[in-house]
Amino acid sequence: METADPKYYNMMYGLNQWQYNQNGSREWTYAVYPYNGETVTASGYFDRIKGTTYMNYSVAIFVVSNSTNKFNSNYPNSSIRHWVVCNSWSGNNIRICDPASGISGFTSVSKTYSVSYTKLTSTSWGIVY
């Protein structure tokens, strides 16, 4: 997994600004993981997702998929970089809400589906939690 770059911080700032505008104050502050230079483990990644969704907040996940390592088996056989949302987990799986569902090239992708946290770790580049 790579270390965070500006696209993660832009998502973090956007989520925090939107929340502030809606509530008048921040009840939750989103952060980026992994931080620059931080060592990432699959279990550490999953722990952050579980902790955030347990508190009823969603996690934005930047995924990378290609023909040899697909994030979702129904994704096209091409290189894809894409934000998805996780809002819950069960056992060793996380629930994904995929905004690409139904658009051209993604017509067979369900709006929601489960992915193991180990698959997530091998195909994602960072989260905003």
N, C-alpha and C positions, 0 to 999 in steps of 0.2 A: 504494500500500500504506500502511496506517495504521501508526502507531507502536504499540509494545506496550502493552497495558493489563493490569490485574490477572489476567485469565484465563490469560495466558501465564505469568505468574510463578507462579500456582497450579499449573499443569501442571509447570513446572520444579521447584518445591519438592517436589511429589508424586513425580516420577521420581527425584530425588536422594535423598529419604527412603527410598523403596522399595529402591533399589540399596544404600544403606548398611545397611539391615536385612538384606538377603539375603546380602551378602558380608562383613559385619563391617567393611568399609572401602570407601571409594569408589575405584574404578579409573577412573572417568570422572565428570566433573561436567557436567551439562546446563546450558545457558545459553539466553537468549532472543535472538532476532533478528527484526526490527530493534530496536535499543536506542532509547530515547527520543531523537528528534531526528536519528537517523542516516539518511543518504541511502542508499536501497536501489536496487541495480541487479539486473537479472535474472541476470547472470553472477556477481555477488557472492553472491546467494541460492543459486545452483546450486553454487558452490564450497564453501559451508558444508555443503550436503547431501552432496556427493561426499566431502569430507574426513571427515565423520562416519561415513557408511556404509562408506567404505574401511577404517575402523578397526573394523568390525563392530558399530557401534552404530546404532540406529534413530533416526529424526527424527520428532517429532510435528509435524503441520502443521494449522493451523486454516484451513479453506477456507470460502469463501462462494460459493454457487451460486444463480442465479436463472434465470428463463425466457429472459432475453436473453444471459446469460453463464454457461453451465453448466460446472461442473467436470468432470462426467462426462455424456456424452450420454444416459445412461439414468437420470439423476436426475429427480425430479418437476419439473414446471413451477411451482415455488414457491420462495420464499426459504428457503435452507437455510444454517445455520452449523453446522459439523461438524468434528470432529477425525478425521484419517486418519493413517496411518503410512507412512513411506517407509523401506525397508530396503536398497535397492540402486538402481543406475542403469546405463544402457547408452547410449552415444552421447549424444544430447541429451534422452533420456527418463529419467524416474524411475519406479520401480516402487512402486505404491500398494497397500497392504493396507487395505481398507475395512471397518470393523466394522459398517457399516449394511447390508452385503450380505445380501439375503434377508429383511429385515424389511419390514413393510407400507410400500408406496411405493417400496421399493428392491429389489423381487424380481428385477428385470432387471439389477441391478448385480453384476458379478463380485466375488468375494472379493479378487482381485488383478488389476491392470491397469496399463498404462503411460500416463503423461501427459508431454507435452513440458514442459521446464522453463519455457518462455515462457508456456505455458498456466497452469502452476502459479503463476507470478508474477502473472498477471492475475487470479487467482481466490483467492489466499490472503492472509491478513492477518498471518501471523507463523508462526515455527517455534520449536520448542524442540529444540536440537541439542546 
